[in-house]
């Protein structure tokens, strides 16, 4: 149980660090969603946030690597994310 808590804290910490970095990169690259009538946001919103979460999941998953089937799952997730 302690190991699971450590993995959770590592994933949480890396997501919290990577999310602002990805937002900054998205704004610099112009990857933002501009406000429209059919959208809920009123300010330009970065469209790069999923990259921080996907990177965290793939990194923690590669580090743990408890089962061979996990590599198949991570490969499929990487293809979907690409």
HELIX and SHEET records of a PDB file:
HELIX    1   1 UNK A    2  UNK A   29  1                                  28    
HELIX    2   2 UNK A   49  UNK A   64  1                                  16    
HELIX    3   3 UNK A   68  UNK A   81  1                                  14    
SHEET    1   A 2 UNK A  32  UNK A  33  0                                        
SHEET    2   A 2 UNK A  45  UNK A  46 -1                                        
END                                                                             
